[in-house]
Amino acid sequence: MPSSGGSASTTPANNPPSFTKGADHTSAEDAGPQTVAAWATAMNSNDSGQALDKFVIVSNSNPSLFASGPAVDVTSGNLTYTAAANAFGSATIEISLLDVGAGANASPVQSFVITVTPVPDPPELVLATGSAFTGPTAATFDYTALLGVPLANATLDLVDPDSNIDITVFNPGSPTSGISHPGTSTGNPSGTTITFTGTPTSAGTITFNISLFDGTTTTNWVVNFNVTNGVAPAITSTAVTTAQVGVTYTYNITATGTPTPTIAVAGLPAWLTQVGNSITGTPTPTDVGITGLITVTASNGVTPNAVQTFTITVTTTTTIGGGGGGGGGGGGCVASPVAALAPLVLLAGVFLRRRRK
């Protein structure tokens, strides 16, 4: 059959890209971000004019070894990764290079190994849960204490994931001033709590040193107790001593002192409740009269405590009259709704009689 004169076209095959991998890599535990320059070389799409796309991690045998990565940059060939904190071990990584073509656009998978070698961690001190210490700042912890007030939550925790630790706590020459501390102990596991107790007997800074030894490394820490004079509490509010049936009664208690005082109330009648630093409630007719003695106490660990006592007089109506006159020796008059209307009733009666006439 004669040729039509046309020419047949063929689509060139898409060749898979290729690259040359670098060597296996080793870094030390907690060494931070790692970069291996030009780890991958000879990166080629193997097709004229076709661009490379990216490297992909096909598999990672130990992903928990890494905080980020590993990854290989398609332009520079740099290998980057960061091992997880306190992690060590090895991971086998499988990697492939992609180009932007269709079809066979992935290079054959190549594998390499990243190894993170263990490094002994120096023993450390951290704040225990609920600790009243602050810090550390340059391996120094501080505690603000009050003269004559017992220490509370003066606790630090040992942290060392590698081995048991010898702990030595000592006072470098200055008086301990009523503060007790642990001495020397060996073979302590991570999580051991160091606790200071006692009541400071003098103002100023009381210093202790703590030495931690893990069999290889010694770390040294400083603990300062900064003791100041506290201020005894004082109640500055005036008690509200009257209440009316059906009307909400409130007494907001205020007090001063260092540290901030805690308020406690005793002797409240059933219709009153303490809410924070306030006393509140609404009396009913059955509560009319004078309550028993109510006692408010403000305390902050510095003696003496502040104490306020009072009673509350509960009435049914407000007093609108003045003092009573002589003879009867009576007190103030309490207005009655009926008594207040009596003059009007009398006037109305006189008016009606005059009209009948």
Buried (B, 14 or more C-beta within 10 A) or exposed (E): EEEEEEEEEEEEEBBBBBBEBBEEBEBBBBEEEBEBEEBBEEBBBBBEEBEBBBBBBEEBBBEEBBEEBBBBBBEBBBBBBBBBEEBBBBBEBBBBBBBBBEEBBBBEEBEBBBBBEEEBBBBBBBBBEEBBBEBBEEEEBBBEBBBBBEBEBBBBBBBBEBBBBBBBBEBEEEEBBBBEBBEEEEEBEBEBEBBBBBBBBEBBEBBBEBBBBBEEBEBEBBBBBBBEEBBBBEBEEEBEEEBBBEEEBEBEBEBBBBBEBBBEBEBBBEBBEBEEBEBBBBBEEEBBEEBEEBBBBBBBBBEEBBEBEBBBEBBEEEEEEEEEEEEEEEEEBEEEEEEEEEEEEEEEEEEEEEEEE
